């Protein structure tokens, strides 16, 4: 069995500014050292609930763990060109095959190609077309995981530009239809197997529209 950590560290980042403070000094005689953190639920590696995009949609505590922990097939998209769309043909060619109801991990190995702490990671990435999102929906996955900013408008958010909802294609096609989104994975270049067990369990934050997750792949299991 081999574990691959796919989580983006929750540390100072130009897109998000988590507030981390430490109280207590054991060396000075304090009984405990206690760290506090305040951050967005949609930064770093995280899981989207439908409430993030759908009015009245379920919040994160209603996301069954079975949707984000389970058999996963890995789409090797490492040859996807920078700053170009990924369509359904590329997905079909990269699909190792499997039944409905699995997690699909789209692995462009983008964090090995651009530094996720820099704007280039967000503005030069490939993105999915609406036809690609439709193709993924037709596979009826429980969740889809991404290691790149999968919707083109994500790069526009850095400039404060908003576009209609239907241009956020994975949110509009997949999340709206009940497919959970697992976003901003890293380290996918370390995955060696086409099938893994993926765990991306979100923190249990009642009434939240998403939550941070510690995501990892387990290789060597019979999945």
CORWO-V235332 format. One line per field, one symbol per residue. burial: I if it has 9 or more other ideal C-beta (glycine too) atoms within 8 Angstrom, else O. A space follows every 10 residues. Layout:
BEGIN
burial->???
END
This chain:
BEGIN
burial->OOOIOIIIOI OOIOOOOIOO OOOIOIOOOO OOIOOIOOIO IIIIIIIIII IIIIOOIOII IOIOOOIIII IIIIIOIOOI OOOOIIIIOI IOOIIIOOOO OIIIIIIIII IOOIOIOOOO IIOOIIIIII OIIIIIIOIO IIIIIIIIII IIIIIIIIOO OOOOOOIIII IIIIIIOOII IIIIIIIIIO IOOOIIIIII OIOOIOOIII IIIIIIIIIO OOO
END
